[in-house]
Amino acid sequence: MGDASAPAETLSTLGARSSRSGGGRRFAVCLALIALVGFTFRLAYVVENRHDPVRMDGTYYHELALVLADGKGFINPFEFRDDGRVDPQAIHPPLWPVALAVPSLFGFRSLREQQAFATVIGAATIVLVGLAGRRVAGARVGLVAAGIAAVYPNFWRFERELMSETLVLFGVAVVVLLSYHFWARPSLVRAIAVAIVCGLLALTHGELVLLVVALLAPLVLFAPAIPARRRAVWFACAATAMAAVIAPWAIYNVARFEEPVLLTHSLGFNLMISNCDFTYSGPRLGYQAPQCRQLREADLRAFLRSRGGGDASVREVKLRRQGLEYVREHVTRVPVVVLAREGRTWGVFRPAQQVKLEPNRGTARWVIWAGFVAYWALIPAAAAGAVVLRRRKVPLFPLLAFVAIAVIAVAITWGYTRFRAPAEVSLVLLAAVALDAILSHLQAVYAHRHRVSTDPTKSSA
């Protein structure tokens, strides 16, 4: 980890400098204007595309939010709508449908009204990204990061789709902000604050439960200038706080399903549709295929008949075993498949095909292309930003933890650009650091030339 005191001193210095040079009030006004522009753009995009369909998960979240607002609990909203069935469901973690249920409680129940609510969360995310950028590397970095977040398609596309990534981006920005606050001035309260938001993120995207290892452990256990025993106690308290946030949902699921369900029962389905001959070779290598599901449906029905039926958790166990069995039987192909999955997600393997595959959620293809181009414009800047922060001895792991989690999630599911959403905030912040460094260099060059041109002695020299 290097000199433990250096990162804290660097962050504290940057924070103080940002409050002075950013002018506090001036920074707040600029950030508010950027967020307003971003919100206006997002709302205009929703209105302009109001006749385009919302499909798949977006429709599920919309319908489930209405069911929750009506007090029916976490059930399959489509089955309830069609025939009144109230079978328990936990296809996705609960926090995003709960968030969408809030406006529904006040009568804002239409799809468009929920989309407008999502744009409000998107605008708040712009503000949080700006605050996180200022905390990491100064006021100008914060404003640059907020500006990128305001227009970056891989932020605003999810709001119209009503996807849970809207809330993920918001939560990641909060965690990054709190993590750097903690690193600058470690305390038990700040460690617990980070842990609580990490728990809420796990209740939004299940794979983010890995934050306890990828972020919380190094953040607390390597906190600068704190005795080792105290750090260990702090981590135990923080991990307990994160578990306490997740526990009510896990206990609720254990009580209502036949098989244990902690966060979701979707892993089996994901393994089923991403592990078969059609995804281990051919044009859909590293993606998912409906043929995978068709191959196993007859076997699944026979299994359920032998069990006398079964709820969603029973089906999940069977599907998980089928998927893992296929993986074991084709283990020599797994490295190639995983590389293809990662390549699809990070835009380096069959990107043109990926753009054609992804508009199935109702998003226009031009938006997918815009997101792809913008992403590749950010990548070199983000890499340069990581180098800049490294040289300044600012810790990178609070940003890279989300990249690592995205890599793990993709490796065990399939390649999909949406799955890298937890890492998008980190990419934006790192790119903003690089752009700020370029601006600082250009300002220094201009100032030097100005001094030379106005000083006769230096000019003659």
N, C-alpha and C positions, 0 to 999 in steps of 0.2 A: 504493500500500500504506500510505501515511501514515507516521507516525513508527515506524521499525522497532524501536526499543527499547521502545516502550510495550507491545505485546502480551506480550513476554517478561516484563517487570516485572509486568504484571497477572497473568499465569498463575502466576508464582513466588509472588506475594503471596497469591493465592487458594489455591495448594497449601499454603503454610505455614499460612495461616489455617485451612484445612480440617483439617490434622493436629492443630492445637491445639483449635479449637472442636469438631471432630468427636470428639475424645477418642481417636483411634486405635483403642483396644480397643473402645470403645463402638460406633464406626462398624462395626468388623469383626463384632461380635456382631449388630448390627441387620441388616447386610447378609446374614449367614449365615442369620438367621431368615427374612428375605424370600425368599432363595433356597430354603430348605427348604419354605416355604409354596408357592412357585411349582412346585417339583419335585413335591410331593404332589398339587397340583392337576393338573399335567400327567399324572402317572401314573394318577390317578383317571379322567381323561378317556380315556386309552388303554384302561383296563380296562373302563370303562362302555360304550365303543363298540367293544369287541373283536370283535363280530360284524359290524360294518360293513366293507364291502370296501375294500381299498386298490387303486387302479386306476392305469393308465397309467404315468407315470414312476416312481411309488412302487414298483410291482411290478417294473419294470425294475431299479431300484437294488437291491431286495431280492435278485432272482435273480442279478444280476451280482456282488453281494457274495459269494454262495455259490460262484459259479464262480471268483472270484478266490481265495477261501479254499482251493479245491481245486486251485489252481495252473494253471488253464486260460488265464489271461490275459484281455485285454480283447476279448471276442468277443460276439456276439449271444446272450444267455443263453437266449432263447426257442427259437432255432433249435437250440442245443446240447441243450436239454431235450427237444425234440420228435424230432429225428432225428440228433443227434450232430454236427451241422455246427459247424465252428470258424472261420467267416469273421471276419476282423478287423472290429471296430467301434469307433467313437469318437463315438457319438451325443452323449454328454455328456462334459465334462471328468472327470478320474479321481478327484479327491480324496474326494468323498462316498462312492462305492462302496468305495474303499479304507478309509475310516473305518468303514463298516458291516461290512467284511470282518474287522476286528479282533476283535469279539466272536464272529464266526463261527469264527475259528481256535480259540477256546476252547470250542467246542461250543454256543454260543448262536446257533443258526441259524434259529430260527422267526421268523416275521413279528412276533409279539408281543415277542419278546426284542430284536429290532432296534429296535422302537418304544420299548421301555424304555430302550435305550441312547441313542436320540435325545433322550429326556426328560432324561437326564443332561447331554447337551450343552446342552439348553435351560436347565437350571438353572445351568450354568457361564456361559452367556450373560448371565443375570440379574446374576451377580456382576461380570462384565466391564463391563456397562452401568453398574452402580453405581460401579465404579472410574473409568470414563471420565467419568461425571458429576462425581465429586469432583475429578478433574483439571481439568475445564473450568471449574467454578464453585463448588466447595466441597462439604463433606460432605453437607449437607442435600439439595443438588441430586442427589448420587449416590444417596442413599436414596430420594428421590422417583422418580428415573428407574428404579431397580431395582424399586420397587413397581409402576410402570406396566408394565415389561417382564414382571413376574410374572403379570399378568392380561390383558395385551393379546392379543386373539385372533389378530392378525396376526403374533404370535410363535409361540404354542403350537400353532396349527392345523397347521403344517408337520411337526411331529414325528410325529403320528399318521399323516400322509400319507406319511411317509418321504421327504420332498422335500429336495433339496439346499439349499433356503433355510435349513434348520436350521443348517447349517454356515456359510452366508453371513452370517447374523446374528451368529454367534459371531466370525467373522473380521473383520467390519466394526467390532465393538466393540473388538477388539484393535488394529486400525489407528487408530481414533480415539484410543484411549488412548495409543498410542505416538507418534502425530503431535503431540499436545499436550505430551507429555514432551519431544519433540525441540524444539518451538517455545520451550519454557521454557528449555531448556539445550541448544542445538544441539551436536551432535558427529557425527563420521563414523560411529561405531558405532551411534548411534541412527538415523541416516539409513538405514543398511544394514538395521537391524532392521525399520524400516517397510517397506522395499523387499521384504524376504523375505516378510513377511506379505501384501503386495500380490501377490506372485507366487503364493502359495498360494491367495489369493482368485481369481486368474485361472484356477487349476486347479480351481476349484469352479464358477464361473460365467464363461464365456468373455468376456463383455462387460467384465468387471472388469479386463481387461488395459489398459483405458483409464485406469486409475489412474496409470499412468506419466506421463500428460499432465495429468489432471484433479487429481491430488493430489501426486504425488511431485515433479513439476517446481516448482510454486509453493512447496511446503513447503521444499524445499532451496535453490532459487535465490533465494528472498526471505527466507532465514533472518536474523533480526536480529543485528546487531553482529558479523557475520562478513565478512571481506574477499571481494570478488566472485570473485577467482581461486580461493580455497579453496572457495567455494560451488559453482563450476563443477566442480571436481575431485570434490567430494562427490557431486554429482548424477550424474556419470559413473560413479562407483563404485556408487552406489545403483541406477542403471538396469542396470548390469552384474549386480548381485546379483539383481535381479528376473528378468532374462533367464536367469540361471544356474538359478534355481528352475524356470522353465518349460522350459528346454532339454531335459532328459531325456525328457519326454513328447513334445515336438515331434520330436526325433530318432527316437524309437521309432515315431512315426506315419509319418514320412517313409520309414522303412525298410520299412514293411509295407503301404503303400497305393500304388496306381498313380499317383494325383494327389497333389500336396502337401496335407497336412493338418497344421496346427500345433496347434490346440486341439480342434476338433470338425469334423465334416462335417455339421452340422445346419442351417447357414445356408440351403442350397438348399431343403431341405424347408420351413423357415419361410417363405421367400419364396414358395414354391409355394402353400401353404395360405392365405396372407394377401393375395395379389394376383390377383384375378379379378373378374368382374362382380358376384359375390355379396358381395364385401367392399368394393367401391368405391361401392356404393349399396344401398338397401334396408335391411331390418331388421338385417342383420349388418354394416353400415357400420363400418369400423374394427376388426372382429374377424377371426376366421378361419372358413373354411367347408370342410366335406368336399367340396363340389362343386368347389372349386378343384383338389383332388387328382384327382378323377374326370376332369376336363377334360383333364388332362395325362398320365394314366397310359398311354394308348394310344401317345402320341407317345414317351414314355419307353421303353416296351417295344420299339418299333421302332428307336429309337436304340441300345439295348443289343444288339439282334440284329445291327445293322449293325457294331457294334464287336466282335462275338463275345463278348458278355457284358460283364463289368466289375464291379469291387468297389464298395463303398459310396462311395468317393471319386469314382469315375467317375459314378455316379448323382447325386452331389451337384453336380458341375460342370454336368451337364445341367439339373438342376432350378434351379440358381442362374441360369443363362442364361435359362431360361424365365420365371422370376420377374422378372428385370431387364428382359427384353424387354417384358413386359406393363406394367411401370412406365413405360418409355420411350414406349410407345404411348398411355398414358393420363396423361401427365405433368401435364395441366391439372387432373386430379382429385386429384393427390397432396397438395396442401396441405389439402384438405378431409378426406382419408382420415387424414392424419397427425394433424390436430386431433382427429378422432374417436378415434383410437387413444389419444392422450394423455388425452382426456376420459374414456374408459372406465377407464384405468389409475388416474387421479387422482380418480375418483368424481364427475365433473361431467357426464358424457354417458351417458344411458340407464342410470342406476345400478340401477334395479329390474330391467331386463332382464339386466344384468351379473350380478346376484345369482342369477338363474335359470340363467344359462349356466355358472356356475363350479362347481357341486357335482358335475361329472362326474368328479372325482378321488376320490370316495367321502366327501367332507366334507358333513356335514349342512347344510341351507340355513340353519338358525338360526345356525350358526357363521359363515357368510359374512355374514349380516345383522349379527351382533354385531361382526364385524370392521369392517364398513362404518360402523356407528354410532360405534364407538370411534375409528375413524380420523378421522371428522368432528369428534369431540369434541377430538381432539388438534390438528387443523389450526390453529384460531385461536390456541391456546396456543403452538404451535410458531412461528407468525409473530411473536407477541409476544416469545417467547424470543429470536428472532433480533435483534429490536430492542434487547433488553436487553444481549445480548452485544456488539452493535455499539457501544452507548454506553459499555460498559466497555472497549472497544478490544481485545476478545478476537477473534482471527481466526475467521471463519465458514467459510472454504473447506474445512477438513478435514471439515466436516459436509455442506456443500453439494455437494462433489464427487460424493457418492453419489447425490444427487438428479439432478445433471446426467447421470451415466452411465445412470441409469434412464430419463431422458427420451430419450436417444439410442437405447438398446436398444429401447424401445417404438416409436419413430419408424420403425425399419426392420423391425419384426416385426408385432405386432398388439397391441391393447389388452387388458390382462389385469392384474388387481390384483396377482397374484403377481410380476409383473415389477418392481414398485416395492419389492420386499423389501430391496434394498441401501440404500434410503433410509429404511426404517422406524426404524432405530437413531437416525438423525439427528433424525427427528421426535420420538421419545421424549425424547431429551436436550434438545432445544430446548423442548419442552413443560414438562419438569421445571424448566428455568431460569425460565420464566414463572411457574410455580406457586410456586417458591421466592421470587421477587420479590414476589408477592402476599402470601405469608406474612410476609415481612419488613416489608412496608408495614403489614399489620394489626398486627403486633407493635409497630411504632413508634407507631401510633395509640393502641393500648391503653396503652403505656408513658406516652405524653404525657397521656392522660386520667387515668391513675393518679397521675401527679405533680401534676396540677392538683387532683385531688380530695383529696390528702393535704397540700397546701401552702396554708395559709390565705391567704397573700399573693397567690399566683397565682390562687386561686379568687376573691378579691375583685376582682382586676384584671379 
